[in-house]
Amino acid sequence: MAGLGDEFRAAREARHLSLSDVSEQLHIRSLYLQSIEREEWGSIGAAVYVRGFIRAYARFLGIDPERAIAEFNASRPAVDPATRYAVSPAPSPAGLRAPAAASRPSPWLMIAALVALGLVAFVGYNYFEVQTNNRPAPNAVATATSAPALAENGSDDQASPTPAGSLAPSLAVTPAAVPSPTPAPTPTLAPSRTIEVRLTDRSWLRVDVDGAKALEGIFPAGTRKEFHGRSAYVRAGNAGGVVVVVNGKDEGTMGHSGDVVERTFALAQE
């Protein structure tokens, strides 16, 4: 009984197509197509990518993709439940490696950051103390009084009555009100000409904006990327885990889990 790989090879040869011909039309490297025909699944990588390539190759050759996926699942060995959900690193369709994990920050850098933070706190505290000590009393009142005039008849114990209006008006001193700084308005970006890509599952992803490549690689679930332009081309290796939002409108997932899907979105609004 012919295996799954032999069935793919026979269907391709019946169409008089080479691996290079199929690779150009499906945008899948001929190395992966050859691995499918030889049933060398380990050369492709994780099972989710194998299923996606099998489904795309089967549809191209006119083979039932669901039956092909079922035969692939049946041919796989039993997986230990403790490791069945482990995700092994797999090459992207373009043959790129996933970005290396970020290195731990230098301890000297952390020490310098702590010293800078302490210096800022010290300067802020001193500035607050100076402002508090130099603030004038809120109700300082200056008053002036006139001395009583002595009687001109020479009597030491008799003083003339104080004339009306001899007291100077009180001068109330109040601190000037300091206007609080008005925060600068935060500019808001209109949702037009914007595309946002959200990953709900691990997937290989490529994004071209206005004909130029803006992003390519394997990204984990939870990744959110935003781009701006007039048009965008998006290609996903696991379409069921990729959600696209265009000009603020949620377009939903790009396809089924494991599918390799490419779409072009118009971002410019008339």
Secondary structure by P-SEA (a helix, b strand, c coil): cccaaaaaaaaaaaacccaaaaaaaacccaaaaaaaaaccccccccaaaaaaaaaaaaaaacccaaaaaaaaaaacccccccccccccccccccccccccccccccaaaaaaaaaaaaaaaaaaaaaaaaaaaaccccbbbbbbbbcccccccccccccccccccccccbbbbbcccccccccccbbbbbcccbbbbbbcccccccccccccccccccccccbbbbbbccbbbbbbcccccbbbbccccccccccccccccccccccccc
